[in-house]
Amino acid sequence: MADAKEAYISILEKKLAELTGIEVDQIKKNQLANAADEARVIREMASYVEGIVVQQAGVAQAGLVSPQIAAMFSHINAELGEARGAHALPPLKYDYDALEPHISGMIMEIHHTKHHQGYINNLIAATKKLVEAEAANDVGAMNALLPAIKKFNGGHLNHTIFWTNMAPDAGGEPSGAVADAINESFGSFQSFKDKFSAASVGVKGSGWGWIGYCPKNDKLAIATCQNQDPLQLTHGLVPLLGLDVWEHAYYLQRKNLRADYVKAFFNVINWSNVNERYENARRKAAGH
C-alpha cells in the first residue's frame, strides 16, 4: 500500500513538472527548509527555557515581574477557560478536509496536530519553569521566561482563534453588528477586504493578519503581528479575525503564492464567530 502511494505521488510530481516547469524537488526543499527553520526556532526557545537556572531563596533576583506574563495567561484563560499550565489542543468543530478545496485537509491536519500541539507542549514546559521561579521568588528567572511564554502562549492563543474563525460552507459577506462595524470603520466590506488582504500578504517573513476591536474608540482596526506575537498584547486590540500567514499554513498547497491563500481564506471565514467575538468584546471592553 505504501509503495503504491509513493509511486502515485511520483507520477503526480512528474506531471506537475511537465505542466508547470516547477522543479518538485526544489518545492520539497523549500518546504522542508521552512518547516526545519520553524522547528529550529521552537527548539532553540525550548533549550533557552531549559537553560534558565532558578536561584534558591536568598540568592534569587528581586525586582518587578513583567505584567505581560500574567496578561498572556489571562488571555488564554478568557479564550479557552484553561488554568495556567493546564493547556490542551482544542478539537476542531469540523473535519480536517471540510475546508477543501480552499484549504487542504493535509495542511489542516499537520497544522493542527503538529504545529499547534508543539506550541502547547513547550508552553507547558515554560509554565513549569515559571512555577519553579515563583516558588523561589526569583524575579530575574520569571522575566527571563517572558520571551518563551509570549511565543508559546501566543502560538496557542492565535491558533485557537484561527480554527474557530473558519468553518465549512462559510465565507461571503458578514451580517449582524460586525457588518455594520466594518462599514463604519472601513467604508465598505470591499474596502475592508482589500486592506486586510494587502496587510496580510505584506507581512514580512512569518506572522499574522488581524482585524481587532479597539475599545478606546469603539472601532475596528486592521493590524499585523510578527511570528506568534499576540494581537492584544502587541496592539491593544481585541482579536476578532486572524489569518496565519506562516508558510506552513499554505505552502504545501499553494507554494509561495501567499496572495492566493489570502484570497481563498475569504471563502471559509466564519462570520458568525467573528460577529460573536465582536459583540462580546464591546460588552466586556467598552460596556456597549
Phi, psi and chi 1 to 4 in degrees:
 res  aa     phi    psi   chi1   chi2   chi3   chi4
   1 MET       -  -44.9 -174.6   71.4  173.9      -
   2 ALA   -64.6  -40.1      -      -      -      -
   3 ASP   -63.9  -39.7  -69.0  -18.6      -      -
   4 ALA   -65.2  -39.7      -      -      -      -
   5 LYS   -64.1  -43.5 -178.6  178.7  179.7 -179.7
   6 GLU   -64.5  -38.8  -70.7  -62.6  -36.6      -
   7 ALA   -65.5  -40.4      -      -      -      -
   8 TYR   -63.8  -44.5  177.4   63.5      -      -
   9 ILE   -62.0  -39.7  -68.4  173.3      -      -
  10 SER   -62.7  -39.9  178.3      -      -      -
  11 ILE   -65.1  -43.1  -67.7  170.8      -      -
  12 LEU   -62.7  -39.6  -70.9  178.9      -      -
  13 GLU   -64.6  -41.1  -70.2  175.9  -13.5      -
  14 LYS   -65.0  -40.5  -71.0  178.9 -179.2  178.3
  15 LYS   -66.1  -39.9 -164.2   63.7  176.9  176.3
  16 LEU   -61.0  -43.3  175.4   62.3      -      -
  17 ALA   -63.5  -38.7      -      -      -      -
  18 GLU   -66.0  -42.6  -68.4  173.2    6.3      -
  19 LEU   -77.8  -34.2  -66.7  173.4      -      -
  20 THR  -113.3  -18.4   66.4      -      -      -
  21 GLY    78.8    4.2      -      -      -      -
  22 ILE   -82.3  131.2  -62.5  173.8      -      -
  23 GLU   -78.8  112.4  -70.2  -67.3  -26.0      -
  24 VAL   -62.9  -35.5  176.3      -      -      -
  25 ASP   -60.2  -36.9  -75.4  -15.0      -      -
  26 GLN   -70.0  -38.4 -173.2   58.2   47.0      -
  27 ILE   -58.8  -45.1  -68.5  173.0      -      -
  28 LYS   -62.3  -42.2  -74.8 -177.7  175.8  179.1
  29 LYS   -62.6  -42.8  -72.0  177.2 -177.3  176.8
  30 ASN   -63.2  -45.1  -69.9  -15.9      -      -
  31 GLN   -65.0  -43.6  172.8   61.8   16.8      -
  32 LEU   -64.9  -38.1  -71.4  172.4      -      -
  33 ALA   -64.4  -41.5      -      -      -      -
  34 ASN   -63.8  -46.9  176.3 -104.1      -      -
  35 ALA   -64.8  -41.1      -      -      -      -
  36 ALA   -65.8  -35.9      -      -      -      -
  37 ASP   -65.4  -44.4 -175.4   59.2      -      -
  38 GLU   -64.1  -44.2 -176.1 -166.3   15.3      -
  39 ALA   -60.7  -38.5      -      -      -      -
  40 ARG   -63.2  -45.1  175.9 -174.2   57.4   77.0
  41 VAL   -62.2  -44.6  172.0      -      -      -
  42 ILE   -64.2  -41.4  -68.2  176.8      -      -
  43 ARG   -63.8  -42.5 -171.7  166.4   54.8 -111.4
  44 GLU   -63.6  -40.0  -72.9  177.1   -5.9      -
  45 MET   -67.6  -38.3 -173.9   61.4   74.8      -
  46 ALA   -63.8  -40.1      -      -      -      -
  47 SER   -66.4  -36.0  -63.2      -      -      -
  48 TYR   -61.3  -43.1  170.9   76.7      -      -
  49 VAL   -62.8  -45.5  170.4      -      -      -
  50 GLU   -61.7  -31.8  -68.0  174.7    2.7      -
  51 GLY   -80.5   -9.7      -      -      -      -
  52 ILE   -73.0  120.9  -66.1  175.3      -      -
  53 VAL   -98.0  120.1  176.7      -      -      -
  54 VAL   -84.9  124.8  176.3      -      -      -
  55 GLN   -78.6  156.1  -57.6  -64.7  -32.2      -
  56 GLN   -77.3  157.5  -63.1  -60.3  -45.9      -
  57 ALA   -55.0  136.1      -      -      -      -
  58 GLY    98.9  -24.1      -      -      -      -
  59 VAL  -112.7  -19.3 -175.0      -      -      -
  60 ALA   -61.4  150.7      -      -      -      -
  61 GLN   -78.3  135.6  -62.8 -179.5   38.9      -
  62 ALA   -92.8 -177.1      -      -      -      -
  63 GLY   132.0 -163.8      -      -      -      -
  64 LEU  -104.4  133.8  -62.7  175.5      -      -
  65 VAL   -80.1  134.3  179.1      -      -      -
  66 SER   -58.6  128.3  170.8      -      -      -
  67 PRO   -66.9  -16.0   24.0  -33.7      -      -
  68 GLN   -65.2  -28.0  -69.7 -170.7    0.4      -
  69 ILE   -63.1  -50.4  -64.9  175.3      -      -
  70 ALA   -66.0  -36.3      -      -      -      -
  71 ALA   -62.2  -41.2      -      -      -      -
  72 MET   -61.4  -45.4  -73.3  -61.4  -52.0      -
  73 PHE   -70.3  -31.1  -72.3  107.5      -      -
  74 SER   -64.9  -40.6  174.5      -      -      -
  75 HIS   -66.9  -40.9  -66.7  161.0      -      -
  76 ILE   -71.5  -31.8 -158.4   66.9      -      -
  77 ASN   -66.9  -40.0  177.8  -95.9      -      -
  78 ALA   -66.1  -33.4      -      -      -      -
  79 GLU   -79.7  -43.1  177.5   65.7   30.1      -
  80 LEU  -118.7   -8.8  -80.4  166.9      -      -
  81 GLY    71.4   21.5      -      -      -      -
  82 GLU   -88.2  132.0  -69.0  178.9  -16.9      -
  83 ALA   -71.9  157.0      -      -      -      -
  84 ARG   -57.9  124.2 -166.6 -179.1   65.9  169.3
  85 GLY    91.0  -16.1      -      -      -      -
  86 ALA   -99.7   65.6      -      -      -      -
  87 HIS  -104.6  142.2  -50.1  -66.7      -      -
  88 ALA  -147.0  155.9      -      -      -      -
  89 LEU   -69.6  117.7 -173.6   67.7      -      -
  90 PRO   -72.8  134.2   26.8  -33.6      -      -
  91 PRO   -69.7  146.9   25.6  -33.8      -      -
  92 LEU   -74.8  153.5  -59.7 -172.6      -      -
  93 LYS   -93.7   13.1  -65.1 -177.3  178.5 -179.8
  94 TYR  -152.3  162.1   43.7   84.1      -      -
  95 ASP   -71.1  157.7  -66.3  -27.1      -      -
  96 TYR   -59.3  -35.0  -71.0  125.0      -      -
  97 ASP   -91.9    8.1   61.0   -1.6      -      -
  98 ALA   -71.4  -18.0      -      -      -      -
  99 LEU   -95.7    2.0  -56.1 -177.7      -      -
 100 GLU   -68.3  151.3  -68.6 -174.5  -16.3      -
 101 PRO   -86.7    4.2   35.3  -38.1      -      -
 102 HIS   -72.1  -42.7  -49.6  -64.3      -      -
 103 ILE  -133.1  125.8  -59.1  179.2      -      -
 104 SER   -70.4  149.6   82.3      -      -      -
 105 GLY   -63.3  -35.3      -      -      -      -
 106 MET   -63.4  -44.5  180.0 -175.7  -65.7      -
 107 ILE   -62.5  -45.1  -74.5  178.2      -      -
 108 MET   -60.0  -43.3  -72.0  -64.3  -64.6      -
 109 GLU   -65.6  -46.8 -176.6  172.0    5.2      -
 110 ILE   -64.5  -44.5  -66.1  172.2      -      -
 111 HIS   -60.9  -44.1 -160.5  169.4      -      -
 112 HIS   -75.2  -51.2 -176.4 -117.7      -      -
 113 THR   -83.4  -23.5   62.5      -      -      -
 114 LYS  -103.9  -59.9  -58.3  -60.4 -178.4 -176.9
 115 HIS   -66.9  -54.3  -67.1  -78.6      -      -
 116 HIS   -62.7  -44.5 -169.2  170.2      -      -
 117 GLN   -61.5  -34.5 -176.4   65.6   61.9      -
 118 GLY   -62.1  -40.7      -      -      -      -
 119 TYR   -65.4  -39.1  -73.9  110.8      -      -
 120 ILE   -64.8  -46.6  -67.8  169.8      -      -
 121 ASN   -56.6  -44.2  -65.7  -16.4      -      -
 122 ASN   -75.4  -29.6  -76.0  -71.9      -      -
 123 LEU   -64.1  -41.7  174.2   58.8      -      -
 124 ILE   -62.0  -42.2  -68.3  171.6      -      -
 125 ALA   -64.3  -42.4      -      -      -      -
 126 ALA   -65.6  -36.3      -      -      -      -
 127 THR   -67.2  -38.6  -54.9      -      -      -
 128 LYS   -61.2  -41.1  -71.9 -180.0  179.4  177.7
 129 LYS   -66.7  -35.9 -180.0   77.0   72.6  168.3
 130 LEU   -64.0  -43.3  177.0   63.2      -      -
 131 VAL   -60.5  -39.8  170.5      -      -      -
 132 GLU   -63.6  -42.5 -178.4 -175.7  -10.5      -
 133 ALA   -66.5  -37.8      -      -      -      -
 134 GLU   -66.1  -39.5  -71.9  173.4  -24.0      -
 135 ALA   -62.8  -33.3      -      -      -      -
 136 ALA   -91.0   -2.5      -      -      -      -
 137 ASN    56.9   37.9 -162.4   30.2      -      -
 138 ASP   -93.7   90.2 -170.4  -17.0      -      -
 139 VAL   -64.7  -35.2  174.8      -      -      -
 140 GLY   -60.3  -43.8      -      -      -      -
 141 ALA   -67.7  -38.6      -      -      -      -
 142 MET   -59.6  -49.0  -66.5 -179.2 -140.6      -
 143 ASN   -68.6  -30.1  -71.7  -26.5      -      -
 144 ALA   -65.9  -23.4      -      -      -      -
 145 LEU   -82.1  -11.4  -75.0  162.7      -      -
 146 LEU   -54.8  -47.6  177.0   59.6      -      -
 147 PRO   -56.8  -40.5  -24.4   35.1      -      -
 148 ALA   -70.0  -43.1      -      -      -      -
 149 ILE   -63.6  -40.1  -68.6  171.2      -      -
 150 LYS   -63.4  -43.0 -172.9  175.2 -179.4 -179.3
 151 LYS   -69.6  -50.3 -176.4  178.3 -174.7   65.5
 152 PHE   -75.7  -40.3  -60.6  138.7      -      -
 153 ASN   -66.8  -41.3 -157.7  -39.7      -      -
 154 GLY   -61.2  -42.5      -      -      -      -
 155 GLY   -62.6  -39.5      -      -      -      -
 156 HIS   -67.9  -47.5 -176.9   24.9      -      -
 157 LEU   -65.8  -49.5  177.1   63.4      -      -
 158 ASN   -60.0  -44.8  -66.4  -16.8      -      -
 159 HIS   -68.3  -36.2  -76.9   94.8      -      -
 160 THR   -59.5  -44.3  -63.7      -      -      -
 161 ILE   -65.9  -42.8  -64.7  170.5      -      -
 162 PHE   -56.3  -45.6 -178.3   51.8      -      -
 163 TRP   -62.0  -39.7  -52.2  133.9      -      -
 164 THR   -76.2  -22.3   65.4      -      -      -
 165 ASN   -72.5   -7.7  -79.4  163.7      -      -
 166 MET  -120.0  155.1  -60.4 -175.3  -69.2      -
 167 ALA  -161.0  153.9      -      -      -      -
 168 PRO   -66.8  152.3  -14.8   27.9      -      -
 169 ASP    52.3   41.4  -56.8  -43.1      -      -
 170 ALA  -114.7 -148.9      -      -      -      -
 171 GLY    84.4 -155.8      -      -      -      -
 172 GLY    74.2 -154.4      -      -      -      -
 173 GLU  -102.6  150.2  -63.9 -166.3   16.1      -
 174 PRO   -73.7  165.4   28.4  -35.9      -      -
 175 SER  -136.6  172.8   59.4      -      -      -
 176 GLY    82.9 -160.9      -      -      -      -
 177 ALA   -63.2  -36.4      -      -      -      -
 178 VAL   -68.1  -30.2   75.9      -      -      -
 179 ALA   -64.3  -43.0      -      -      -      -
 180 ASP   -64.0  -39.3  -64.8  -25.4      -      -
 181 ALA   -66.6  -38.0      -      -      -      -
 182 ILE   -63.4  -45.1  -74.4  173.4      -      -
 183 ASN   -63.0  -40.1  -70.2  -29.2      -      -
 184 GLU   -70.8  -38.7 -178.8 -179.6  -13.7      -
 185 SER   -81.7  -31.1  -61.1      -      -      -
 186 PHE  -122.4   -4.8  -55.5  105.2      -      -
 187 GLY    97.6  -38.3      -      -      -      -
 188 SER  -168.2  165.0   68.4      -      -      -
 189 PHE   -65.0  -40.3  174.3   71.9      -      -
 190 GLN   -62.6  -39.9 -173.1   60.2   51.1      -
 191 SER   -63.6  -43.6  176.5      -      -      -
 192 PHE   -59.5  -46.7  153.4   73.0      -      -
 193 LYS   -59.4  -44.3 -175.1  175.4 -179.9  179.7
 194 ASP   -63.7  -44.1  -67.1  -17.9      -      -
 195 LYS   -70.8  -41.7  -68.8  175.9 -179.4  177.1
 196 PHE   -64.6  -42.5  178.8   83.7      -      -
 197 SER   -63.3  -45.8  -62.5      -      -      -
 198 ALA   -62.2  -41.8      -      -      -      -
 199 ALA   -65.9  -42.5      -      -      -      -
 200 SER   -68.6  -44.0  -60.6      -      -      -
 201 VAL   -63.4  -33.9  171.4      -      -      -
 202 GLY   -83.3   -0.1      -      -      -      -
 203 VAL   -59.6  126.7  171.3      -      -      -
 204 LYS   -80.6  123.9  -64.9 -174.6 -177.5  -58.7
 205 GLY    73.1 -131.2      -      -      -      -
 206 SER  -105.7  144.6  -59.5      -      -      -
 207 GLY   169.4 -155.3      -      -      -      -
 208 TRP  -138.7  147.2  -69.0   73.2      -      -
 209 GLY  -104.8  138.2      -      -      -      -
 210 TRP  -136.4  150.9  -70.6   98.2      -      -
 211 ILE  -117.5  127.9  177.2  172.2      -      -
 212 GLY  -132.0  165.4      -      -      -      -
 213 TYR  -100.0  128.1  171.8   69.0      -      -
 214 CYS   -97.9  110.1  178.5      -      -      -
 215 PRO   -69.1  -19.3   22.8  -31.9      -      -
 216 LYS   -70.1  -40.7  -68.4 -177.6  178.7  180.0
 217 ASN  -116.6    6.2   60.0   16.8      -      -
 218 ASP    57.0   42.0 -168.4   29.7      -      -
 219 LYS  -132.6  169.1  -72.3 -174.6  177.6  -65.4
 220 LEU   -93.8  153.7  -56.4 -176.9      -      -
 221 ALA  -145.5  147.9      -      -      -      -
 222 ILE   -98.2  135.9  -68.1  169.1      -      -
 223 ALA  -148.7  162.5      -      -      -      -
 224 THR  -126.4  153.8   61.1      -      -      -
 225 CYS  -131.8  143.7  -65.9      -      -      -
 226 GLN   -82.8  148.5  -67.3  -62.1  125.9      -
 227 ASN    52.4 -122.6  -58.2  -47.7      -      -
 228 GLN  -113.0   21.7  -63.9  -63.6  -13.2      -
 229 ASP   -57.5  130.0  -69.4   -8.8      -      -
 230 PRO   -75.3  142.7   25.4  -31.6      -      -
 231 LEU   -61.5  -48.0  179.1   67.8      -      -
 232 GLN   -66.0  -38.5 -161.5  158.3   -3.5      -
 233 LEU   -73.1  -30.6 -155.2   63.8      -      -
 234 THR   -85.0  -44.2  -54.1      -      -      -
 235 HIS  -120.0   -5.2  -64.5  -69.6      -      -
 236 GLY    74.9   17.7      -      -      -      -
 237 LEU  -103.9  139.5  -59.9  173.2      -      -
 238 VAL   -78.3  122.4 -179.5      -      -      -
 239 PRO   -68.4  130.5   23.8  -31.9      -      -
 240 LEU  -114.6  -44.3  -54.1  179.7      -      -
 241 LEU  -143.4  121.6  173.6   67.9      -      -
 242 GLY  -123.2  142.6      -      -      -      -
 243 LEU  -124.0  117.2  173.9   56.1      -      -
 244 ASP   -75.4  115.5 -172.9  -14.0      -      -
 245 VAL  -112.5   23.2  -68.9      -      -      -
 246 TRP   -64.5  146.5  -76.3   63.7      -      -
 247 GLU   -60.8  -29.6  -79.4 -164.6  -17.8      -
 248 HIS   -64.4  -16.2   64.5 -115.7      -      -
 249 ALA   -78.9  -13.9      -      -      -      -
 250 TYR  -148.3  -12.8   60.0   88.8      -      -
 251 TYR   -62.8  -41.3 -162.8   94.1      -      -
 252 LEU   -59.9  -27.5  -77.8  173.4      -      -
 253 GLN  -100.0  -39.2 -177.0  176.8   13.8      -
 254 ARG  -122.0   10.6  -56.9 -175.5 -175.3  -80.9
 255 LYS    56.0 -130.0  -49.8  -53.6  178.6  -85.1
 256 ASN   -97.1   17.6   62.4  -18.1      -      -
 257 LEU   -88.8   75.3  -57.2  178.0      -      -
 258 ARG   -61.6  -37.2 -178.5 -173.4  -75.5 -179.4
 259 ALA   -60.3  -37.8      -      -      -      -
 260 ASP   -65.5  -38.8  -72.9   -4.0      -      -
 261 TYR   -64.8  -44.4  162.8   65.9      -      -
 262 VAL   -62.3  -41.4  173.3      -      -      -
 263 LYS   -61.9  -42.7 -177.6  178.8  179.6 -179.7
 264 ALA   -65.8  -31.7      -      -      -      -
 265 PHE   -57.9  -32.9  176.2   66.7      -      -
 266 PHE   -67.8  -12.2  -83.7   87.2      -      -
 267 ASN   -85.9   -8.7  -66.5  -53.6      -      -
 268 VAL  -124.9    5.8  -62.4      -      -      -
 269 ILE   -65.2  128.1  -65.9  177.1      -      -
 270 ASN   -89.4   85.2 -177.8   -1.2      -      -
 271 TRP   -65.0  -24.7  -75.2  113.0      -      -
 272 SER   -63.4  -41.5  175.2      -      -      -
 273 ASN   -66.5  -42.4  176.4  -96.8      -      -
 274 VAL   -62.8  -42.4  178.8      -      -      -
 275 ASN   -63.9  -40.9 -173.6   67.1      -      -
 276 GLU   -62.9  -42.0 -179.0 -179.5   -4.3      -
 277 ARG   -63.3  -40.3  -70.4  179.5  178.0  -80.5
 278 TYR   -63.8  -47.8  170.4   66.4      -      -
 279 GLU   -64.3  -38.9  -67.8 -178.1  -26.4      -
 280 ASN   -65.9  -40.9  -71.3  -21.0      -      -
 281 ALA   -63.1  -40.8      -      -      -      -
 282 ARG   -66.0  -43.0  -70.1 -165.4   80.5 -147.3
 283 ARG   -64.4  -43.5  -79.8 -165.2  -63.2  -92.1
 284 LYS   -79.1  -45.6 -179.0  177.4 -179.8  179.6
 285 ALA   -86.0  -29.8      -      -      -      -
 286 ALA  -126.4   -5.5      -      -      -      -
 287 GLY    70.7   23.3      -      -      -      -
 288 HIS   -82.0      -  -65.7  -75.8      -      -
